[in-house]
Amino acid sequence: MISQLMKDYIETTKRHKDLREKTIQTYTSSLDLFLEVCGDFPIINLSQRHGREFSRTLEQLPPSRKWDKRYKKKSIRQILKMDVKTTMDIRSVNQYIQRCSSWLNWVIKQGYYGEVNVFHGKSINLGKGKKNKNRQPFDEKLLKLVFNNNNYFSKTLNSPSPCKFPFYWIPIFGLFHGMRLQEICQLSLEDIYPQDKIWVIDINDKTPDKKVKNENSKRIIPLHQTLIDLGILDYIRIIQGKGKNRLFHELNLQRDGYTKNPSRFFNFYLKELKIKNKNSGNRFDFHSFRYTCNNSLIQNEVGVEFRNDYLGWVQEGMSKKVYGKPFEPSILHKHCSKVIKYPINWNDLKVDWKLVIG
């Protein structure tokens, strides 16, 4: 039966690949969705019809259907009869199809299925149907709203949350360094240190609790001067004096790393500011800081090779990708850090960390 082959595939993937639990869960949910749409049956009966049915059905389903109160208690057949105005993003549809395709490739390699992969060619063209909604960078108006001192202080340093200090620092790290949320949340105090007369951030997976997206994500980049001006080095010394090892020690390690509370906080914060809402055609979330940082570099005519090393992306050119080494932090400081500026009065967000932390 198909369901058993799916279980075998997940177990094999867990044993042979060093994947995060969240990644395993996404594959499991994709395969479960195929079973929900097409049913369980012997693999020999799998046909192109099932691939087409799966693809067409995904195009008609709403996002977050298991959490949305309008859909969570309904079957897929019931949902398809409803007037669903907002359907899944095309990229999400294609990800479901690709994960099922990876499973069937494994099945074929194991010799359980002798036909061609029924998911090949079933992805949706990004130009088809509704306009694709990409994440967007924050513009000047939105950045001023996010970092307005009244808004920001009330939800971070003046919050009763035990995570209020991480909530203050993490968006600023993201804005100036383009770091992924997990990369920021898992930083240890030892990951920020002086090198060649500048302070740097060492993004790595040197301890079991740390994960990086890929090898290119491991990088050493300059610490932006704005964070130094806001007192991050004083903050580190105070935390060190309290015997802590992690920069944001208030965050607890969970299935998806340390990101749960910061991700939830920032989503709520954007909704309260009315930057993020279901009816908007824009997609703003924490990852928008990464887009904003990259956009700042682009607008300042920073070359793609510098941007790739700063943001942890794979290099495209053969000479740099194969034969070159990552740029030294001092070079990234000159070409990247020095040009990243935003029209915000950061003095309004300054505090005396000795008084704040105690």
C-alpha positions as CSV (number, residue, x, y, z in Angstrom):
1,M,0.0,0.0,0.0
2,I,1.1,3.6,-0.7
3,S,0.8,4.6,3.0
4,Q,3.3,1.9,4.0
5,L,5.8,3.1,1.4
6,M,5.4,6.6,2.7
7,K,6.2,5.5,6.2
8,D,9.2,3.6,5.0
9,Y,10.4,6.6,3.1
10,I,10.1,8.9,6.1
11,E,12.0,6.4,8.3
12,T,14.8,6.0,5.7
13,T,15.1,9.8,5.4
14,K,15.4,10.2,9.1
15,R,18.2,7.6,9.3
16,H,20.2,8.7,6.3
17,K,19.8,12.5,6.2
18,D,20.7,15.1,8.8
19,L,17.4,17.0,8.6
20,R,15.6,19.2,11.1
21,E,12.5,17.7,12.7
22,K,10.5,20.6,11.1
23,T,11.7,19.5,7.6
24,I,10.7,15.9,8.3
25,Q,7.3,17.1,9.4
26,T,6.8,19.1,6.1
27,Y,7.5,15.9,4.1
28,T,5.1,13.9,6.3
29,S,2.3,16.4,6.0
30,S,2.7,16.5,2.2
31,L,2.4,12.8,1.9
32,D,-0.5,12.7,4.3
33,L,-2.2,15.3,2.1
34,F,-1.8,13.1,-1.0
35,L,-3.5,10.3,0.9
36,E,-6.3,12.6,1.9
37,V,-6.8,13.7,-1.7
38,C,-6.3,10.5,-3.6
39,G,-6.7,7.7,-1.0
40,D,-4.6,4.7,-0.1
41,F,-4.2,1.9,-2.6
42,P,-1.5,-0.5,-4.0
43,I,1.4,1.4,-5.6
44,I,0.8,-0.6,-8.8
45,N,-2.4,1.3,-9.3
46,L,-0.8,4.7,-9.2
47,S,-1.3,6.6,-12.4
48,Q,-1.0,10.0,-14.1
49,R,-4.6,10.6,-13.2
50,H,-3.6,10.8,-9.5
51,G,-0.9,13.3,-10.2
52,R,-3.3,15.5,-12.1
53,E,-6.0,15.2,-9.4
54,F,-3.6,16.1,-6.7
55,S,-2.3,19.1,-8.5
56,R,-5.8,20.4,-9.4
57,T,-7.0,19.9,-5.9
58,L,-4.1,21.8,-4.3
59,E,-4.9,24.8,-6.5
60,Q,-8.4,25.0,-5.0
61,L,-7.5,24.6,-1.3
62,P,-7.1,27.5,1.2
63,P,-3.9,28.2,3.2
64,S,-3.8,27.0,6.8
65,R,-7.0,25.0,6.4
66,K,-6.3,22.9,9.5
67,W,-6.2,26.0,11.7
68,D,-8.7,28.2,10.0
69,K,-12.0,27.8,11.8
70,R,-13.9,27.9,8.5
71,Y,-12.2,24.8,7.2
72,K,-10.5,22.8,10.0
73,K,-13.5,20.5,10.7
74,K,-14.3,20.0,7.0
75,S,-13.1,17.3,4.6
76,I,-11.3,18.2,1.4
77,R,-14.4,17.3,-0.6
78,Q,-16.5,19.6,1.5
79,I,-14.0,22.4,1.1
80,L,-13.9,22.0,-2.7
81,K,-17.7,22.7,-2.7
82,M,-17.2,26.0,-0.8
83,D,-16.6,29.4,-2.2
84,V,-12.9,29.7,-1.3
85,K,-11.8,33.2,-2.2
86,T,-8.2,32.9,-1.1
87,T,-6.3,29.8,-2.2
88,M,-2.8,28.5,-1.4
89,D,0.1,30.4,-2.7
90,I,1.4,28.7,-5.9
91,R,4.9,28.2,-4.4
92,S,3.2,26.3,-1.5
93,V,1.3,24.1,-4.1
94,N,4.6,23.4,-5.9
95,Q,6.3,22.5,-2.7
96,Y,3.7,19.9,-1.9
97,I,4.0,18.4,-5.4
98,Q,7.9,18.4,-5.2
99,R,7.9,16.6,-1.8
100,C,5.6,13.9,-3.2
101,S,7.8,13.7,-6.3
102,S,10.8,13.1,-4.1
103,W,9.0,10.3,-2.3
104,L,8.0,8.6,-5.6
105,N,11.6,8.9,-6.9
106,W,12.7,6.9,-3.9
107,V,10.0,4.3,-4.5
108,I,11.1,3.9,-8.1
109,K,14.8,3.6,-7.1
110,Q,13.8,0.9,-4.6
111,G,12.1,-1.0,-7.4
112,Y,8.5,-0.9,-6.1
113,Y,7.2,1.1,-9.1
114,G,8.2,0.6,-12.7
115,E,6.4,3.6,-14.3
116,V,7.5,7.2,-14.7
117,N,7.0,9.6,-11.9
118,V,3.4,10.8,-12.0
119,F,4.3,14.1,-10.3
120,H,6.6,15.2,-13.1
121,G,5.2,18.1,-15.0
122,K,2.4,18.7,-12.5
123,S,3.8,21.8,-10.9
124,I,1.9,25.0,-11.4
125,N,3.4,27.7,-13.6
126,L,4.0,30.8,-11.4
127,G,2.4,33.0,-14.0
128,K,-0.9,30.9,-14.0
129,G,-4.0,32.0,-12.1
130,K,-3.5,34.5,-9.3
131,K,-0.5,36.7,-8.9
132,N,2.3,35.1,-6.9
133,K,2.6,36.8,-3.5
134,N,6.3,37.1,-2.7
135,R,7.6,38.4,0.6
136,Q,8.5,42.0,0.3
137,P,11.1,44.3,1.9
138,F,9.9,47.0,4.3
139,D,9.9,50.4,2.8
140,E,10.9,53.6,4.6
141,K,7.4,54.3,5.9
142,L,7.0,50.7,7.3
143,L,10.4,50.7,8.9
144,K,9.6,53.9,10.7
145,L,6.4,52.4,12.0
146,V,8.1,49.1,13.1
147,F,10.9,51.0,14.9
148,N,8.9,53.9,16.3
149,N,10.2,54.2,19.8
150,N,6.7,54.2,21.4
151,N,5.6,51.1,19.5
152,Y,8.8,49.3,19.9
153,F,9.5,49.9,23.5
154,S,5.9,49.1,24.6
155,K,6.2,45.7,23.0
156,T,9.8,44.9,23.9
157,L,11.6,46.4,26.8
158,N,8.4,47.5,28.5
159,S,6.7,44.2,28.0
160,P,6.2,41.8,30.9
161,S,7.5,38.9,28.7
162,P,10.7,37.1,29.9
163,C,11.8,37.3,26.3
164,K,11.6,41.1,26.1
165,F,15.4,41.6,25.6
166,P,15.5,39.1,22.7
167,F,12.4,40.8,21.2
168,Y,14.3,44.1,21.3
169,W,17.5,42.9,19.6
170,I,16.4,40.2,17.2
171,P,14.7,42.5,14.6
172,I,17.7,44.9,14.6
173,F,20.0,42.0,14.0
174,G,17.8,40.9,11.1
175,L,17.6,44.4,9.6
176,F,21.3,45.1,9.5
177,H,22.8,41.7,8.8
178,G,20.0,39.9,6.8
179,M,20.3,36.9,9.1
180,R,17.7,34.2,9.2
181,L,15.6,34.1,12.4
182,Q,17.2,30.8,13.5
183,E,20.7,32.1,12.9
184,I,20.0,35.0,15.3
185,C,18.2,33.1,18.0
186,Q,20.9,30.5,18.4
187,L,23.8,32.9,18.8
188,S,26.2,32.2,21.7
189,L,28.2,34.9,23.3
190,E,31.3,33.3,21.8
191,D,29.9,33.9,18.3
192,I,30.5,37.7,18.6
193,Y,34.2,38.6,18.9
194,P,36.9,41.0,17.6
195,Q,38.8,40.0,14.4
196,D,41.3,42.2,12.5
197,K,40.2,45.3,14.4
198,I,36.5,44.9,13.8
199,W,33.7,43.0,15.7
200,V,32.2,40.0,13.8
201,I,29.3,37.6,14.0
202,D,30.3,33.9,13.5
203,I,27.2,32.1,12.1
204,N,27.9,28.4,12.6
205,D,26.5,25.0,13.8
206,K,29.3,24.2,16.2
207,T,27.0,22.9,19.0
208,P,24.2,20.3,18.8
209,D,21.5,22.9,19.4
210,K,22.5,24.9,16.3
211,K,21.3,24.4,12.8
212,V,22.1,26.2,9.6
213,K,20.2,26.0,6.3
214,N,23.2,24.8,4.3
215,E,27.0,25.1,4.1
216,N,26.8,28.5,2.5
217,S,24.9,29.7,5.6
218,K,28.1,29.3,7.7
219,R,29.8,32.6,7.5
220,I,31.6,35.3,9.5
221,I,30.3,38.8,8.9
222,P,31.0,42.2,10.4
223,L,28.9,43.4,13.3
224,H,27.1,46.5,12.2
225,Q,28.1,49.8,13.9
226,T,24.4,50.6,14.6
227,L,24.2,47.6,17.0
228,I,27.5,48.7,18.7
229,D,26.0,52.2,19.1
230,L,22.9,50.7,20.6
231,G,25.0,49.0,23.2
232,I,25.2,45.3,22.1
233,L,28.8,45.0,23.5
234,D,27.7,46.3,26.9
235,Y,24.7,44.0,26.7
236,I,27.1,41.0,26.1
237,R,29.4,41.9,28.9
238,I,26.4,42.1,31.3
239,I,25.0,38.8,30.2
240,Q,28.5,37.2,30.5
241,G,28.8,38.6,34.0
242,K,25.6,36.7,34.9
243,G,27.2,33.4,33.8
244,K,25.1,33.0,30.6
245,N,26.5,31.3,27.5
246,R,23.9,32.2,24.9
247,L,23.1,35.7,23.7
248,F,19.4,35.2,24.0
249,H,19.3,32.6,26.8
250,E,15.7,33.4,27.6
251,L,14.6,31.5,24.4
252,N,14.0,27.7,25.0
253,L,15.1,25.1,22.5
254,Q,12.1,23.4,20.9
255,R,11.4,21.3,17.8
256,D,12.1,24.1,15.4
257,G,15.1,25.5,17.3
258,Y,14.8,28.7,19.4
259,T,12.5,30.6,17.0
260,K,9.0,29.9,18.3
261,N,8.5,32.9,20.6
262,P,10.3,35.5,18.5
263,S,8.4,34.4,15.4
264,R,5.1,34.5,17.2
265,F,5.9,37.9,18.8
266,F,6.8,39.5,15.5
267,N,3.8,38.2,13.6
268,F,1.5,39.6,16.4
269,Y,3.5,42.9,16.3
270,L,3.0,43.3,12.6
271,K,-0.7,42.6,12.9
272,E,-1.1,45.2,15.6
273,L,0.6,47.7,13.4
274,K,-1.8,46.7,10.6
275,I,1.2,45.9,8.4
276,K,0.2,42.3,8.2
277,N,-3.4,41.2,7.5
278,K,-5.1,38.3,5.6
279,N,-6.7,40.6,3.0
280,S,-3.5,42.3,1.9
281,G,-1.7,41.3,-1.2
282,N,1.6,41.8,0.5
283,R,3.5,39.2,2.5
284,F,5.4,40.6,5.5
285,D,7.0,38.6,8.2
286,F,10.4,38.4,9.9
287,H,12.0,37.2,6.8
288,S,11.2,40.6,5.2
289,F,14.1,42.0,7.2
290,R,16.4,39.7,5.1
291,Y,14.8,41.1,1.9
292,T,15.1,44.6,3.2
293,C,18.8,44.2,4.0
294,N,19.4,42.6,0.5
295,N,17.5,45.5,-1.1
296,S,19.6,48.0,0.7
297,L,22.7,46.4,-0.7
298,I,21.2,46.3,-4.2
299,Q,20.2,49.9,-4.1
300,N,23.8,50.8,-3.1
301,E,25.1,48.9,-6.1
302,V,26.8,46.2,-4.0
303,G,28.0,43.4,-6.2
304,V,26.3,40.0,-6.1
305,E,29.4,38.2,-4.8
306,F,29.6,40.4,-1.8
307,R,25.9,40.1,-1.1
308,N,26.0,36.3,-1.4
309,D,28.8,36.0,1.2
310,Y,27.1,38.6,3.5
311,L,23.7,36.9,3.4
312,G,24.9,33.3,3.2
313,W,23.8,32.4,-0.3
314,V,25.6,30.1,-2.8
315,Q,28.0,31.9,-5.2
316,E,27.0,31.8,-8.8
317,G,30.2,32.5,-10.7
318,M,32.6,29.6,-11.2
319,S,35.7,31.5,-10.2
320,K,34.2,32.4,-6.8
321,K,32.1,29.4,-6.2
322,V,34.8,26.8,-7.0
323,Y,38.1,28.5,-6.7
324,G,37.5,31.4,-4.4
325,K,37.2,31.7,-0.6
326,P,34.6,33.7,1.3
327,F,35.4,37.4,1.6
328,E,37.1,38.4,4.8
329,P,34.9,40.2,7.3
330,S,37.0,43.4,6.8
331,I,36.1,43.3,3.1
332,L,32.4,42.7,3.8
333,H,32.6,45.6,6.3
334,K,33.9,47.9,3.6
335,H,31.5,46.8,0.8
336,C,28.3,45.8,2.8
337,S,28.1,47.1,6.4
338,K,29.2,50.6,5.7
339,V,26.5,51.1,3.0
340,I,23.6,49.6,5.0
341,K,21.7,52.6,6.4
342,Y,18.1,53.3,7.1
343,P,16.2,56.6,7.7
344,I,15.5,55.9,11.4
345,N,16.7,57.9,14.4
346,W,18.3,55.0,16.3
347,N,19.2,57.3,19.2
348,D,15.5,57.1,20.1
349,L,15.9,53.4,20.8
350,K,19.1,53.8,22.9
351,V,19.0,52.7,26.6
352,D,21.4,52.3,29.4
353,W,21.7,48.5,29.6
354,K,23.2,48.6,33.1
355,L,20.1,50.3,34.3
356,V,17.7,48.2,32.2
357,I,19.1,44.7,33.1
358,G,20.4,45.5,36.5
